[in-house]
Structures are given as structure tokens and as C-alpha cells.
Amino acid sequence: MSDYYNAFETSPVPAPGPDAVPPEPFRGIYGMPAFATIPTSDLAESTDFWIRGLGFFELFGIPGRLVHLRRWAFQDVLLLSAQSVPERAPAMSLSFACVLSQVDSLVEACRALRPDSVDGPRDTPWNTRDVEVTTPENARIVLTAAKPLDPAGQEARNLEAIGITPPDVDRGHNEEHA
């Protein structure tokens, strides 16, 4: 018996598909299991980009000190006022789930605010469409949308090659990979 189980009901991320609808922004208060703290030398510019470009909203703020931003449940970012920020984006990135129908509008919104901020979108071998965005404070943010999986397609073969079978195909086969 495995210690792992299907717990997708705890996630706000909808099942991938052409009709996937993103959840509404989550305004509830909860103990955050994880969050990013990102220093910025221009709190107003960064807040504007994260809201108008990346689709976050301001949950609360302390004027001149910090802004708590959120999209979906468990997608929390604290922008923290700092004297300076790195001149270049670090190798590390932070990824946020989105749905396929959001990718193009997020790309357009980010490019409208900062024309050179977007790299992609690109399709990955693990069946997502990803967009990398460099924010005003030089954070590398990846917006990632799961694509519907064609069980006969290359992405399914890529996953199978590392021992992962799609849900509802040969159920019971993924226990050792869960």
C-alpha cells in the first residue's frame, strides 16, 4: 500500500483542457504554506507590473514597505522595499500555474508594460506551455499551463519513458512514482 493518494481537490489548478477555466482570485486569509519574498527598489512600479502584467491583486500592503500580492490560492508574493536589486535576473525562477487560455493575454499584458520582459511562450517535453517573464525587480517568473495530454502523443511517450503513465491509463501503475 502506498502513502500517496490523489489529492487534487486541495489544489486550485483546474484539469488541463481547452475549456479549463482559471479559478477566481482567492481573497481568503490562510496560513501560507510557502510564499516568495522579492526585494524591489520601486515598490509602486513592481506592484503595477505584477497586477497589470501577471494578473495578481494586492491583498494588503504597508505603504512604502511591502505589498502582499496573490493570484490563486497558494500563489502568494511579498514585494519588499529594498535599496537595490540585482542587475540581472538570477538563474533561479519561480513558477506559477495558469491555464492555456491565459497565456496569450498574460504575454500581451507583460509586453505592453515592459516590451523585453517576455521569453516564449514555448511548449515543453513535459506537456506544458511556459512563458518566462523578467519583472522590474529582475525576478524570473515562469507562468506554466498544463496542456491536454494525448495518450498517443510524444509528450505521453516522454512521460512514459521516465515511468509515468497518464491518469486513467493502466491505473495502479504510478504508485512508485507518486
N, C-alpha and C positions, 0 to 999 in steps of 0.2 A: 504494500500500500504506500502511496506517495504522500508526502507532507504538503504537496502543492495542489491547488484547486483553481477552477475558473472563478475569478473574482472581478470580471469586467464590470459588474454593476457598481463597483466603487469608483470607477473612472468616468469623467465627463466626456471622454473621447468617444464619438459615435463609431459604429461599424463602418468600414470603408465602403464606398459605393457612389455611383453617380448622383444619387438622391440624398446623400448624407447631409444633414443639417447641423451646423455648429450649435453647441449649447449657448444659451443666453449668458452674458457676463454674470459672474457669480458675486453677489454683494454681501453674502453671509460672512459672519465672523467665525473663525475656527482656529484651532492651534495648527500653525503651519508646519507640515512635516518636513518641508525644505523650501528654501527661497534663495534668490540671488541678491546680493548687495553690490551695487555698481556705483563707483565714485564718478562724479561729474563736476566739471568746473563751471558749467552753466546749467543749473537746475531747471530753469524755465525752458531753454531750448531742448534739453533732453526729454523733459516731460512732454512737451509738444510733439516731438518725434515719436515717442513711444505710444502716445494716444492717437494721433492722426495717421501715423505710418504703420504701426504694428498692431493697432486695434485694442490697446489696453485702456483702462479707465483709472482715474485717481480714486482710490479707496479712502485715503486720508493723507494729510501732509502736515508737516511742521514748517511754517514759512521760513525759507532761507536755509533749512537744514536737511530735510528729507521729504520724499514723496513715496508713498506705498502705492504701487500700481498692480493691477490684476486684469486678467482676461477671463479665462475659465477658472473653475475651482482648481486649486493647487498650482496655478500659474501666477506666482507672486514674485514681484521685483521691488526692491527698495533702492531708489535713487538717492544717493547720499552726497551732499555738498562736499567738495574737496578743492584744495588749492590748485591741483593739476591732475591731468590724466595721462596715460601713456600716449606717446606719439603715434604708435602703431597698434593695430589690433593684435591681441595675443594669439597663440596657436590654439588655445582652449576656446571652445564655443559653448553656448547654452542653447538647447533646443526646446522649442515649444510646438506642441501638436496644433494642427489646424485641419481643415477639410479641403479637399480638392477645389471646391467651388470658391474658396477664399484666396487661393494662391495668386491668381492674376490681379485681383483688386489690391492685395497687400503689396505686390510688386509695384503696381502703378502708384499707390499712395506713397511708398517709400521713395521711389524715384522722383516723384513730384516735389518732395521735401528736400531730398539730397540726391541729385542725379547719379552720382557714382557710388551710392551706398549698397547696391544690389548686385549679387552674383547668382545667376541662374534665372529661372528655375532649371533644375536638372533631375532626371529620373535616376534612381539608384538601383543597384542589383538586388537590394532587399525590399523592393516593391514600394518605395515612397517617392514622392516628388518633393524635393528640397529647394529652399531658397535661402541663401546666406546673405545676411544684412549686417553692415557695419554701422553702428549707431553713432550719434555725435560724440559720445564719450569713448569711442573706439572699442565697444564690446562687439564680439562676433556672435550674432544671434542667428540660429537656423530655425526657420519655420518648416515643419515637416508634415506632409499629408500622406496618409496611407492610401494606396491605390487598390481598387478591387483586384483580387487575385484570381487569375485564370489558372485553374489547376493543371492545364496542359501547356502553360506558357513558360518562358525562360525563367521568370522570377520564381515560379514554383519549383523548377528544376534546381535553381541556385539554392533555395532553402532546403530542398530535399538532400542536396549534396552535403549539407552540414548536419543532416539528421532531423530536420524539422518538416513535418507534413502539415498541410493546411488543415484548419478545423473541419470537422465533419468528413474527413478523408482518412480512412484507416484509424478510426478513433481508438484510443488506448496506446498509440504508438509513440506519443510525445512525452510520456512520463519522465524518462531520464533526462529530457531537455527542458522541462517545465520551469 
